Each structure stands twice: as structure tokens, then as C-alpha cells.
């Protein structure tokens, strides 16, 4: 699906609309801070016991491995409760699938191909969004650390669909048994997923649980749903020397 087609879908935001969404979210965030906001964003009930804080702690960097279904599960409750999210570097993100898994599409901004402006785009989004999901694409370690520091300062949650230096929390998805077939006929509807959670901020052992994740309509059984995204261009190195503005 092209960017123009994505932009035509109800409630979908692309790069051209991010500034307005960011401004609204920033004003809302300021009001929340004045009122003494909760420092943990909500997640679906079957994930709460797995996470050290019972949700996604503001200011944290979270590494998500294995499936975009798990990413959607993390975004769903927060966006449904009014939080704003952004996805960067995922041009083939399944919006229908996201909606089916509970993500409020009207609160999800898209920047499909940030190119050489990757780091600057992430920094700007962290200033105004509650959650920012990214495909790192070979992000240099100094850049990644600066962006994590930005997330801590702004109280946003940075979700990385790939290796990210210094991530405080790691969620790994392990494909389990499929359901939906009846005597060899029917359609695959969901799968029993094993989720392993490792926290680098506590001395606790990794936590593991099994849960059912509905299978999105556009997912392919037996294949991880991450898109292939090329590494950002050499603008990264120049930005790393200048730092985040």
C-alpha cells in the first residue's frame, strides 16, 4: 500500500500531519503533568503481570522481538485510553491488523520512511508523543543512547523493533500453537504465544507466560511480520556529531 493510500484511510496520520498531532499531544501532556499524571501507561490485562511496573513506564526504552502482533498488543490499551503513538520506519505496517488488535488508529501517527532524518524525526516525536515505535535499521550506539535519554527526559516510551543499546526492558515473542482449524478445515485465527520478559533494571529472573494473540488478517502464518527496512543513510553520522537539538 502506498503512502497516499495509507493517508486516505480514516484516522491515519502521515509525516505531514505529525506536527499538528504532536502539538495537541504536547498540550495534553502538559495538562497531565500539572494534574500529577500516572507514570505508567496501561497495557492489556494479560501482559500486566509480566511487566515490572504493571505497564509501560514513562521514560523507558523497550526492546520488542519476534512479532508486530506483540507491538500492537503493547500499544492497544494505551492508545484506547487516550495516549498518542507514532510508528517510524515501518512502511508496510498493517493498519487493519493494528485496529483488530485494539490499537486506536486515530491516535497513531505514521512516518513510513524517515530516511536521513531518522534521528531528528524520532527526537521530535519523543517531545510530544506518549509512545514511539521504531525500526532501528543500524542506528549508531551514540545516537540510540541520546534518543533513550530524550525519552527519559520527555516521559515518552521508546519501543524498538530491533537491537537497541541500553534498553531497560526486553519482550521476546515465541510462536506457539495455532488455533482455528477444525479437522483440517477452517482458518487460522489465533496462536498461543510465549512471551519472555527480561528487565535490566531489577535483579529478578526473566518472566515467562503464555497468552493468546488474535492473528491479524494480513499476517502470514509461520513468518515474523517485521518489514524489511534499509539502514538509514549517512545523515546519521552527521547528526550524531551534532547531538539532538
C-alpha positions in Angstrom: 0.0 0.0 0.0 1.4 3.4 -1.0 1.8 6.3 1.4 -1.0 8.1 -0.4 -3.3 5.2 0.1 -2.4 5.0 3.8 -3.1 8.7 4.2 -6.6 8.2 2.7 -7.6 5.7 5.5 -9.8 7.3 8.2 -7.8 8.4 11.2 -4.3 7.6 9.8 -1.6 10.3 10.1 1.5 10.6 8.0 4.5 12.8 8.3 2.7 15.9 7.1 0.2 15.6 10.0 2.6 14.7 12.7 3.3 18.4 13.7 -0.3 19.1 14.4 -0.8 15.8 16.3 2.4 16.5 18.3 1.3 20.0 19.3 -2.1 18.7 20.6 -0.4 15.8 22.4 2.2 18.2 23.9 -0.5 20.4 25.3 -2.4 17.4 26.7 0.9 16.1 28.2 1.5 19.4 30.0 -2.0 19.4 31.4 -1.5 15.8 32.6 1.8 16.7 34.3 0.1 19.6 36.2 -2.5 17.2 37.4 0.1 14.6 38.6 -0.1 12.0 35.9 0.4 8.3 36.3 3.9 7.4 35.3 2.9 4.0 33.8 1.0 3.6 30.6 -1.6 0.8 30.7 -1.3 -2.5 28.8 -3.8 -5.3 28.2 -4.6 -7.3 31.3 -2.7 -10.5 30.3 0.5 -8.5 30.0 0.4 -6.6 33.2 1.8 -9.3 35.5 4.7 -9.8 33.1 5.9 -6.2 33.3 7.9 -5.0 36.4 5.7 -1.8 36.7 2.4 -3.5 35.6 2.6 -1.4 32.4 4.9 0.7 30.3 6.9 3.0 32.5 7.2 6.6 31.0 10.8 7.4 30.1 11.8 3.8 29.4 13.2 2.1 26.3 11.7 -1.2 25.5 13.0 -3.8 23.0 10.3 -5.9 21.3 11.4 -9.0 19.5 9.6 -11.5 17.3 6.3 -10.1 16.1 4.4 -6.9 15.3 1.4 -8.5 17.0 3.2 -8.1 20.3 3.9 -4.5 19.4 0.2 -3.9 18.7 -0.7 -5.6 22.0 1.6 -3.1 23.8 0.1 -0.1 22.0 -3.6 -1.1 22.2 -4.5 -0.3 25.8 -2.6 3.0 26.0 -4.0 4.4 22.7 -7.5 3.3 23.6 -7.1 5.2 26.9 -6.1 8.4 25.1 -2.3 8.2 24.6 -0.7 9.2 21.3 1.7 6.8 19.5 3.9 7.0 16.4 5.5 4.4 14.2 8.7 5.3 12.3 10.4 3.3 9.6 7.6 0.8 9.1 6.2 1.5 5.6 4.3 -1.8 5.5 2.7 -1.6 8.9 -0.6 -3.5 8.9 -3.1 -0.8 10.0 -6.1 -3.2 9.7 -4.2 -5.7 11.9 -3.4 -2.9 14.4 -7.1 -2.0 14.6 -8.1 -5.6 15.1 -5.7 -5.9 18.0 -7.2 -2.9 19.7 -4.9 0.0 18.6 -6.8 3.3 18.3 -5.7 4.2 14.7 -6.8 7.7 15.1 -4.1 8.2 17.7 -1.3 6.5 15.6 0.9 8.8 13.5 3.0 7.3 10.7 6.4 8.3 9.4 7.0 5.4 6.9 10.4 6.4 5.5 12.3 9.0 7.6 15.5 8.5 5.6 18.5 10.6 6.6 16.3 12.5 9.1 15.6 9.3 11.2 17.1 10.6 14.4 15.7 14.1 14.2 12.2 12.7 13.5 12.4 10.4 16.5 13.7 13.2 18.7 10.8 15.4 17.6 8.2 12.7 18.2 9.5 11.9 21.6 8.9 15.6 22.5 5.1 15.2 22.0 4.1 11.5 21.7 3.5 9.1 24.6 4.8 6.1 22.7 7.2 5.9 19.7 7.8 2.6 17.9 10.9 2.4 15.6 12.8 0.0 13.4 16.4 1.0 14.3 18.0 0.0 11.0 21.6 0.1 12.2 21.3 3.2 14.4 24.7 4.1 15.8 25.0 3.4 19.5 25.7 7.1 20.5 22.5 8.1 18.6 20.5 5.4 20.3 21.7 6.4 23.7 20.8 10.1 23.0 17.3 9.1 21.9 16.8 7.0 25.0 17.9 10.0 27.1 15.4 12.1 25.2 12.6 9.6 26.0 13.6 9.7 29.7 13.5 13.5 29.8 10.2 13.8 27.9 8.5 10.9 29.7 7.8 9.0 26.5 8.1 5.3 25.9 10.6 4.3 23.1 9.7 0.9 21.6 12.4 -0.6 19.3 11.7 -3.5 16.9 15.3 -4.5 16.8 18.6 -4.2 18.9 18.9 -1.0 20.9 21.8 -0.3 23.3 20.7 0.2 26.9 17.1 -0.9 26.6 15.7 -1.3 30.1 13.1 -3.9 29.2 13.1 -6.7 26.6 9.9 -8.6 25.4 10.5 -11.6 23.2 7.7 -13.4 21.4 7.9 -17.1 20.8 5.5 -18.6 18.3 3.3 -21.3 19.8 0.4 -23.4 18.7 -2.2 -22.1 16.2 -5.9 -22.4 16.7 -8.9 -22.0 14.3 -8.6 -25.2 12.2 -11.3 -27.9 12.6 -10.4 -31.3 11.3 -8.2 -29.8 8.7 -10.6 -27.1 7.5 -11.2 -23.6 8.6 -8.9 -20.6 9.1 -6.1 -19.8 11.4 -7.5 -17.3 13.9 -5.0 -17.0 16.8 -1.9 -18.5 18.3 -0.7 -19.3 21.7 2.3 -17.0 22.2 5.1 -17.4 24.7 6.3 -14.0 25.9 9.6 -13.7 27.8 10.3 -10.5 29.6 13.7 -9.5 30.8 14.3 -6.4 32.9 17.8 -4.9 33.1 16.8 -2.6 35.9 16.0 -5.3 38.5 17.6 -8.4 39.8 14.5 -10.5 39.0 14.8 -13.5 36.8 13.2 -13.3 33.3 9.4 -13.7 33.5 7.6 -16.0 31.1 3.9 -16.5 30.3 1.7 -17.9 27.6 -1.2 -15.9 26.1 -3.4 -15.9 23.1 -2.9 -13.2 20.4 -5.5 -12.9 17.7 -3.9 -13.3 14.3 -4.2 -10.2 12.2 -5.9 -10.6 8.8 -2.8 -9.6 6.9 -0.3 -11.8 8.8 1.3 -14.8 7.3 1.4 -18.0 9.4 4.9 -19.1 10.4 6.6 -15.8 9.5 7.7 -12.9 11.6 5.8 -9.8 10.5 8.7 -7.3 10.6 9.1 -5.3 7.3 12.5 -5.1 5.6 13.7 -1.6 6.2 17.1 -0.4 4.8 19.6 1.1 7.2 19.3 4.9 7.5 21.7 6.9 5.2 24.9 8.7 6.3 22.9 11.6 7.7 23.0 9.6 11.0 26.7 10.1 11.5 26.5 13.8 10.9 23.6 14.1 13.3 25.5 12.0 16.0 28.2 14.6 16.0 25.8 17.5 16.5 23.6 15.8 19.1 19.8 16.0 19.5 18.6 19.6 19.1 
